[in-house]
Amino acid sequence: MYTVMFKGLITNNVAEKVFDLFDEMKIEPNQFTLSILFNACAVLNNNRATKTGKKLLAEMPENYRNNNITSTSAIDMLMKFGDVESAERI
């Protein structure tokens, strides 16, 4: 449910609300939700997005790193932040 809501908020140009809803989540994000959250961070590319995105990436379970979609979303986010070095490490 959260993943669909996040995607809808991004599509409707209210990506900032993704973080408000994420803060209310009572469950850990799965790999699909993380991909959408990374996308929201890349779209916003502000201080809150950078902080949230890097925290999510640091806490992301190792087995999610093997998922091409999740990893690609994380790389895209980092590149939009201008953090080429971290993107290359993924």
DSSP file (Angstrom, degrees, kcal/mol; ACC not computed):
  #  RESIDUE AA STRUCTURE BP1 BP2  ACC     N-H-->O    O-->H-N    N-H-->O    O-->H-N    TCO  KAPPA ALPHA  PHI   PSI    X-CA   Y-CA   Z-CA
    1    1 A M     >        0   0    0      0, 0.0     4,-2.1     0, 0.0     5,-0.2   0.000 360.0 360.0 360.0 -44.8    0.0    0.0    0.0
    2    2 A Y  H  >  +     0   0    0      1,-0.2     4,-3.1     2,-0.2     5,-0.2   0.900 360.0  56.0 -63.0 -40.2    2.7    2.5    0.9
    3    3 A T  H  > S+     0   0    0      1,-0.2     4,-2.4     2,-0.2    -1,-0.2   0.915 108.7  46.8 -59.5 -44.0    4.6    1.9   -2.3
    4    4 A V  H  > S+     0   0    0      2,-0.2     4,-2.3     1,-0.2    -1,-0.2   0.903 113.3  49.1 -65.0 -41.9    1.6    2.8   -4.4
    5    5 A M  H  X S+     0   0    0     -4,-2.1     4,-2.4     2,-0.2    -2,-0.2   0.927 111.1  49.6 -63.1 -45.2    0.9    5.9   -2.3
    6    6 A F  H  X S+     0   0    0     -4,-3.1     4,-2.3     1,-0.2    -2,-0.2   0.936 111.4  48.6 -59.5 -47.3    4.6    7.0   -2.6
    7    7 A K  H  X S+     0   0    0     -4,-2.4     4,-2.7    -5,-0.2    -1,-0.2   0.906 111.0  50.9 -61.1 -42.3    4.5    6.5   -6.4
    8    8 A G  H  X S+     0   0    0     -4,-2.3     4,-1.9     1,-0.2    -1,-0.2   0.890 109.1  50.5 -62.5 -40.3    1.3    8.5   -6.7
    9    9 A L  H  <>S+     0   0    0     -4,-2.4     5,-3.0     2,-0.2    -1,-0.2   0.905 112.3  46.8 -64.8 -41.5    2.6   11.4   -4.7
   10   10 A I  H ><5S+     0   0    0     -4,-2.3     3,-1.8     1,-0.2     5,-0.3   0.936 111.6  51.1 -64.6 -46.4    5.8   11.5   -6.9
   11   11 A T  H 3<5S+     0   0    0     -4,-2.7    -1,-0.2     1,-0.3    -2,-0.2   0.836 109.8  50.8 -60.1 -34.2    3.7   11.3  -10.0
   12   12 A N  T 3<5S-     0   0    0     -4,-1.9    -1,-0.3    -5,-0.2    -2,-0.2   0.159 118.5-111.0 -93.1  18.6    1.5   14.2   -8.8
   13   13 A N  T < 5S+     0   0    0     -3,-1.8    -3,-0.2     1,-0.1    -2,-0.1   0.805  89.6 110.9  59.4  34.9    4.5   16.4   -8.0
   14   14 A V    > < +     0   0    0     -5,-3.0     3,-1.5    -6,-0.1     4,-0.4  -0.311  26.5 145.1-127.1  49.1    4.1   16.2   -4.2
   15   15 A A  T >>  +     0   0    0      1,-0.3     3,-1.5    -5,-0.3     4,-0.7   0.774  62.4  70.4 -60.0 -27.9    7.2   14.2   -3.5
   16   16 A E  H >> S+     0   0    0      1,-0.3     4,-0.9     2,-0.2     3,-0.8   0.850  91.6  59.7 -58.4 -33.4    7.8   16.1   -0.2
   17   17 A K  H <> S+     0   0    0     -3,-1.5     4,-2.4     1,-0.2    -1,-0.3   0.705  89.0  73.2 -69.4 -18.7    4.7   14.3    1.2
   18   18 A V  H <> S+     0   0    0     -3,-1.5     4,-2.7    -4,-0.4    -1,-0.2   0.918  97.0  48.6 -58.5 -42.6    6.4   11.0    0.6
   19   19 A F  H <X S+     0   0    0     -3,-0.8     4,-2.2    -4,-0.7    -1,-0.2   0.853 108.7  52.5 -69.8 -34.5    8.7   11.7    3.5
   20   20 A D  H  X S+     0   0    0     -4,-0.9     4,-0.8     2,-0.2    -1,-0.2   0.934 113.9  43.1 -64.1 -45.1    5.8   12.7    5.8
   21   21 A L  H >X S+     0   0    0     -4,-2.4     4,-0.8     1,-0.2     3,-0.7   0.894 111.7  54.7 -67.2 -39.9    4.0    9.4    5.0
   22   22 A F  H >< S+     0   0    0     -4,-2.7     3,-1.0     1,-0.2    -1,-0.2   0.897 103.1  56.3 -60.2 -40.7    7.3    7.5    5.3
   23   23 A D  H 3< S+     0   0    0     -4,-2.2    -1,-0.2     1,-0.3    -2,-0.2   0.777 107.1  50.7 -62.3 -25.8    7.8    8.9    8.8
   24   24 A E  H << S+     0   0    0     -4,-0.8    -1,-0.3    -3,-0.7    -2,-0.2   0.608  84.0 115.7 -86.3 -13.4    4.4    7.5    9.8
   25   25 A M    <<  -     0   0    0     -3,-1.0    -3,-0.0    -4,-0.8    -4,-0.0  -0.288  47.0-166.6 -60.0 138.1    5.1    4.0    8.5
   26   26 A K        +     0   0    0      2,-0.1     2,-0.3     0, 0.0    -1,-0.1   0.314  67.0  68.3-106.0   5.5    5.2    1.4   11.1
   27   27 A I  S    S-     0   0    0      3,-0.0    -2,-0.0     0, 0.0     3,-0.0  -0.875  89.1-101.8-124.2 156.9    6.8   -1.3    9.0
   28   28 A E        -     0   0    0     -2,-0.3     2,-0.1     1,-0.1    -2,-0.1  -0.551  45.1-108.8 -73.6 139.1   10.3   -1.6    7.4
   29   29 A P        -     0   0    0      0, 0.0     2,-0.1     0, 0.0    -1,-0.1  -0.460  30.1-140.8 -69.7 139.5   10.4   -0.7    3.7
   30   30 A N     >  -     0   0    0     -2,-0.1     4,-2.6     1,-0.1     5,-0.2  -0.287  37.0 -86.9 -86.8-177.7   10.9   -3.7    1.4
   31   31 A Q  H  > S+     0   0    0      1,-0.2     4,-1.7     2,-0.2     5,-0.1   0.822 128.6  50.3 -64.2 -31.0   13.1   -3.5   -1.7
   32   32 A F  H  > S+     0   0    0      2,-0.2     4,-1.7     1,-0.2    -1,-0.2   0.908 111.7  47.1 -72.6 -42.1   10.2   -2.1   -3.9
   33   33 A T  H  > S+     0   0    0      1,-0.2     4,-2.5     2,-0.2    -2,-0.2   0.897 110.1  53.9 -65.3 -40.4    9.4    0.6   -1.4
   34   34 A L  H  X S+     0   0    0     -4,-2.6     4,-2.9     1,-0.2     5,-0.2   0.909 105.2  54.1 -60.1 -42.0   13.1    1.5   -1.1
   35   35 A S  H  X S+     0   0    0     -4,-1.7     4,-1.8     1,-0.2    -1,-0.2   0.915 111.2  44.9 -58.6 -43.7   13.3    1.9   -4.8
   36   36 A I  H  X S+     0   0    0     -4,-1.7     4,-2.4     2,-0.2    -1,-0.2   0.884 112.4  51.7 -68.8 -38.7   10.4    4.4   -4.8
   37   37 A L  H  X S+     0   0    0     -4,-2.5     4,-2.3     2,-0.2    -2,-0.2   0.909 108.8  50.5 -64.2 -41.6   11.9    6.2   -1.8
   38   38 A F  H  X S+     0   0    0     -4,-2.9     4,-2.2     1,-0.2    -1,-0.2   0.899 109.9  51.7 -60.7 -39.6   15.2    6.6   -3.5
   39   39 A N  H  X S+     0   0    0     -4,-1.8     4,-2.4    -5,-0.2    -2,-0.2   0.910 108.2  50.4 -63.2 -43.0   13.3    8.0   -6.5
   40   40 A A  H  X S+     0   0    0     -4,-2.4     4,-2.5     1,-0.2     5,-0.3   0.904 110.0  50.8 -61.7 -41.2   11.6   10.5   -4.3
   41   41 A C  H  X S+     0   0    0     -4,-2.3     4,-2.9     1,-0.2     5,-0.2   0.910 110.8  48.7 -61.9 -42.5   14.9   11.6   -2.9
   42   42 A A  H  < S+     0   0    0     -4,-2.2    -2,-0.2     2,-0.2    -1,-0.2   0.890 111.6  49.6 -65.2 -39.9   16.3   12.0   -6.4
   43   43 A V  H  < S+     0   0    0     -4,-2.4    -2,-0.2     1,-0.1    -1,-0.2   0.931 119.1  36.7 -65.4 -46.4   13.3   14.1   -7.5
   44   44 A L  H  < S-     0   0    0     -4,-2.5    -2,-0.2    -5,-0.2    -3,-0.2   0.941  77.5-178.9 -73.5 -48.3   13.4   16.4   -4.5
   45   45 A N     <  +     0   0    0     -4,-2.9     2,-0.2    -5,-0.3    -3,-0.1   0.881  35.7 126.8  47.7  48.1   17.2   16.6   -4.1
   46   46 A N  S  > S-     0   0    0     -5,-0.2     4,-2.8     1,-0.0     5,-0.2  -0.600  78.9 -84.0-118.7-174.5   17.1   18.9   -1.1
   47   47 A N  H  > S+     0   0    0      1,-0.2     4,-2.5     2,-0.2     5,-0.2   0.914 128.3  46.7 -60.0 -45.5   18.6   18.6    2.4
   48   48 A R  H  > S+     0   0    0      1,-0.2     4,-2.7     2,-0.2     5,-0.2   0.909 113.7  49.1 -63.8 -41.6   15.9   16.4    3.8
   49   49 A A  H  > S+     0   0    0      2,-0.2     4,-3.0     1,-0.2     5,-0.2   0.908 111.8  48.5 -65.0 -42.3   16.0   14.1    0.7
   50   50 A T  H  X S+     0   0    0     -4,-2.8     4,-2.3     2,-0.2     5,-0.3   0.938 114.1  45.7 -63.3 -47.1   19.8   13.8    0.9
   51   51 A K  H  X S+     0   0    0     -4,-2.5     4,-1.8    -5,-0.2    -2,-0.2   0.933 117.3  44.0 -62.0 -46.9   19.7   13.0    4.6
   52   52 A T  H  X S+     0   0    0     -4,-2.7     4,-2.8    -5,-0.2     5,-0.2   0.930 113.9  49.9 -65.0 -46.8   16.8   10.5    4.2
   53   53 A G  H  X S+     0   0    0     -4,-3.0     4,-2.3    -5,-0.2    -2,-0.2   0.908 112.1  46.0 -61.1 -44.5   18.3    8.8    1.1
   54   54 A K  H  X S+     0   0    0     -4,-2.3     4,-2.2    -5,-0.2    -1,-0.2   0.857 113.0  50.8 -69.0 -33.8   21.7    8.3    2.6
   55   55 A K  H  X S+     0   0    0     -4,-1.8     4,-1.9    -5,-0.3    -2,-0.2   0.933 110.9  48.4 -66.8 -45.5   20.2    7.0    5.8
   56   56 A L  H  X S+     0   0    0     -4,-2.8     4,-0.7     1,-0.2    -2,-0.2   0.910 112.3  49.4 -59.6 -42.6   18.0    4.5    3.9
   57   57 A L  H >< S+     0   0    0     -4,-2.3     3,-0.7     1,-0.2    -1,-0.2   0.907 110.1  50.1 -64.8 -41.9   21.0    3.4    1.8
   58   58 A A  H 3< S+     0   0    0     -4,-2.2    -1,-0.2     1,-0.2    -2,-0.2   0.840 117.0  41.2 -65.1 -32.9   23.2    2.9    4.9
   59   59 A E  H 3< S+     0   0    0     -4,-1.9    -1,-0.2    -5,-0.1    -2,-0.2   0.450  85.7 122.9 -94.5  -1.5   20.4    0.8    6.6
   60   60 A M  S << S-     0   0    0     -4,-0.7     5,-0.1    -3,-0.7    -3,-0.0  -0.401  72.1-107.3 -65.4 130.7   19.4   -1.1    3.5
   61   61 A P    >>  -     0   0    0      0, 0.0     3,-1.6     0, 0.0     4,-0.7  -0.278  24.9-121.5 -57.9 142.5   19.7   -4.9    4.0
   62   62 A E  G >4 S+     0   0    0      1,-0.3     3,-1.2     2,-0.2     4,-0.4   0.851 109.6  60.1 -55.8 -39.1   22.6   -6.4    2.1
   63   63 A N  G >4 S+     0   0    0      1,-0.3     3,-0.7     2,-0.2    -1,-0.3   0.732  96.3  62.0 -67.6 -19.5   20.5   -8.8    0.1
   64   64 A Y  G X4 S+     0   0    0     -3,-1.6     3,-1.7     1,-0.2     7,-0.3   0.761  89.8  69.6 -72.9 -23.9   18.6   -5.8   -1.4
   65   65 A R  G << S+     0   0    0     -3,-1.2    -1,-0.2    -4,-0.7    -2,-0.2   0.724  90.7  61.1 -66.7 -19.9   21.8   -4.6   -2.9
   66   66 A N  G <  S+     0   0    0     -3,-0.7     2,-0.6    -4,-0.4    -1,-0.3   0.538  82.2  97.0 -82.7  -6.5   21.7   -7.6   -5.3
   67   67 A N    <>  -     0   0    0     -3,-1.7     4,-2.8     1,-0.2     5,-0.3  -0.753  67.6-151.1 -86.6 119.2   18.4   -6.3   -6.7
   68   68 A N  H  > S+     0   0    0     -2,-0.6     4,-2.6     1,-0.2     5,-0.2   0.865  93.4  50.4 -59.5 -39.1   19.1   -4.4   -9.9
   69   69 A I  H  > S+     0   0    0      2,-0.2     4,-2.2     1,-0.2    -1,-0.2   0.935 113.6  44.0 -67.2 -45.6   16.1   -2.1   -9.6
   70   70 A T  H  > S+     0   0    0      2,-0.2     4,-2.2     1,-0.2    -2,-0.2   0.931 116.5  46.6 -64.8 -45.6   16.9   -1.1   -6.0
   71   71 A S  H  X S+     0   0    0     -4,-2.8     4,-2.6    -7,-0.3    -2,-0.2   0.907 112.1  50.3 -63.9 -42.1   20.6   -0.6   -6.7
   72   72 A T  H  X S+     0   0    0     -4,-2.6     4,-2.6    -5,-0.3    -1,-0.2   0.895 110.1  50.5 -63.9 -40.0   19.9    1.4   -9.9
   73   73 A S  H  X S+     0   0    0     -4,-2.2     4,-2.2     2,-0.2    -1,-0.2   0.902 111.4  48.6 -63.5 -40.9   17.5    3.6   -8.0
   74   74 A A  H  X S+     0   0    0     -4,-2.2     4,-2.5     2,-0.2    -2,-0.2   0.914 111.8  48.9 -65.4 -42.9   20.1    4.2   -5.3
   75   75 A I  H  X S+     0   0    0     -4,-2.6     4,-2.6     2,-0.2     5,-0.2   0.929 110.9  50.2 -62.7 -45.6   22.8    5.0   -7.9
   76   76 A D  H  X S+     0   0    0     -4,-2.6     4,-2.2     1,-0.2    -1,-0.2   0.916 111.1  49.8 -58.3 -44.3   20.5    7.4   -9.7
   77   77 A M  H  X S+     0   0    0     -4,-2.2     4,-1.6     1,-0.2    -2,-0.2   0.947 111.9  46.8 -59.8 -50.2   19.7    9.1   -6.4
   78   78 A L  H  X>S+     0   0    0     -4,-2.5     5,-2.7     1,-0.2     4,-0.6   0.886 110.7  52.4 -62.4 -39.5   23.4    9.5   -5.4
   79   79 A M  H ><5S+     0   0    0     -4,-2.6     3,-0.9     1,-0.2    -1,-0.2   0.898 108.2  51.0 -63.9 -39.5   24.3   10.8   -8.9
   80   80 A K  H 3<5S+     0   0    0     -4,-2.2    -1,-0.2     1,-0.3    -2,-0.2   0.790 107.7  53.5 -69.0 -26.0   21.6   13.4   -8.6
   81   81 A F  H 3<5S-     0   0    0     -4,-1.6    -1,-0.3    -5,-0.2    -2,-0.2   0.620 118.2-117.2 -76.3 -13.5   23.0   14.4   -5.2
   82   82 A G  T <<5S+     0   0    0     -3,-0.9     2,-1.2    -4,-0.6     3,-0.2   0.619  74.3 134.4  83.9  14.2   26.4   14.8   -7.0
   83   83 A D     >< +     0   0    0     -5,-2.7     4,-1.9     1,-0.2     5,-0.2  -0.571  16.6 158.1 -97.5  69.4   27.9   11.9   -4.9
   84   84 A V  H  >  +     0   0    0     -2,-1.2     4,-2.5     1,-0.2    -1,-0.2   0.872  68.1  58.9 -62.2 -39.7   29.6   10.1   -7.7
   85   85 A E  H  > S+     0   0    0     -3,-0.2     4,-1.2     1,-0.2    -1,-0.2   0.925 108.5  43.2 -58.7 -47.9   32.0    8.3   -5.4
   86   86 A S  H  > S+     0   0    0      1,-0.2     4,-0.9     2,-0.2    -1,-0.2   0.887 112.2  54.5 -66.1 -38.4   29.3    6.6   -3.3
   87   87 A A  H >< S+     0   0    0     -4,-1.9     3,-0.7     1,-0.2    -2,-0.2   0.897 105.9  52.5 -62.1 -40.1   27.4    5.8   -6.5
   88   88 A E  H 3< S+     0   0    0     -4,-2.5    -1,-0.2     1,-0.2    -2,-0.2   0.809 102.0  60.3 -66.5 -29.2   30.5    4.0   -7.9
   89   89 A R  H 3<        0   0    0     -4,-1.2    -1,-0.2     1,-0.3    -2,-0.2   0.769 360.0 360.0 -70.4 -24.9   30.8    1.9   -4.8
   90   90 A I    <<        0   0    0     -4,-0.9    -1,-0.3    -3,-0.7    -2,-0.2   0.497 360.0 360.0 -73.7 360.0   27.4    0.4   -5.3
